[in-house]
């Protein structure tokens, strides 16, 4: 009897490359808006000169509101997606979301050249952020469910792509700042970049069903796995009058219907000593039945809380606090400081942390040390608040040097990417294959919950500095 020797191969790692691109595409909206915070604050023009001094005319708290209005729809629509995926086709959810994200990026690019009063610009920008992240939530939740149907390493590849999205945005911003073009032209070029990235993501997704490897896993993943018994069943069973049986007269031995486990293969010895296998249709149907959401949650709750806590810590200070850190070396370097030491350092190390999980997986998913290490990341919150953040009202500055801030950011982001990726990839391993998609959707919800809690905490933490 042969096993599953006919499993197709991922030729040229094309499926891996596509899921890397899809991961990158899911976080382009959040990262491009976040990295462009200096552009938006410049457009809002919140300061003016009065009697020779700079005074604040109106404080919009752009970074705080941007973070909150990015993560709230992510939470709400990730939850909504758990109902949508049963009623709306995968093609509509993924391709449709990418099309709307593309249109909203085009709108943002056009607004670069449109003069607008500050309050109206702020309102339009916040509305764009809300809607673009709503579609992003549906996109991300659908893709997490999709990648959960493939072998485990593809989840790590997908999340590695997500980690690179921020690096992609930070490099685009550095090129815009360093270019000789005027500020409007540079901003226009910056926002056209994610339009191209979103188009590539859309075409990559549409190409995915053409690949044999993807077809094999995405088409068969919801079927009962009888791969190791296919050959035996073909030879020993026939379908007659809607019943599965192994006898010429159409009768089924009573032993074939008594197994409590849908994965058991009942064997009957015939008079001539040959073995015949029987598998009732009822058993197959039971094997396909997914566990309830609560049953799945009971198996993955530790990983769900871990991913929530990681993002709560990360979003509570990044970027609301970290983007207000000032360099100790004013001058030309000041233009690049935040883009390099805040956004680029964070995103490179976040991506590196996610990528390391393809080589190192420590602690194991059963280890009690795993949640302890996740909780220990809370130490980064006071460390970053004690850096050279301006304006500040209460806390002193203990880490004024650029090097100290950069080192803290590197460890902060490396640990964030590492523990997020481990949590997200461990969760599907804790459930049966038939429940992997449900586990992926649940983990996406708790990921979004952590982002939303972190975004809400950024307001009081920024005020506390």
Buried (B, 14 or more C-beta within 10 A) or exposed (E): EEEEEEEEEBEEEBBBBBBBBBBBBBBBBBBBBBBBBBBBBEBBEBEEEEEEEEEEEEEBBBBBBBBBBBBBBBBBBBBBBBEBBEEBEBEEBBBBBBBBBBBBBBBBBEBBEEEEEBEEBBEBBBEBBBBBBBBBBBBBBBBBBBBBBBEBBBBBBBBBBBBBBBBBBBBBBBBBBEEEEEBEBBBBBBBBBBBEBBBEBBEBBEEBEEBEBBBBBBEEBEEBBBBEBBEBBEEBBBEEEEEBBBBEEEEBBEEBEEBEEBBEBBBBEEEEEEEBBBBBEEBBEBBEEBBEBEEBBEBBBBBBBBBBBBBBBBBBBBBBBBBBBBBBEEEEEEBBBBBBBBBBBBBBBBBBBBBBBBEEBEBEBEEEEBBEBBBEBEEBBEBBBBBBBEEBEEEEBEBBEBEBBBBBBBBBBBBBBBBBBBBBBBBBBBBBEBBBBBBBBBBBBBBBBBBBBBBBBBBEBBEEB
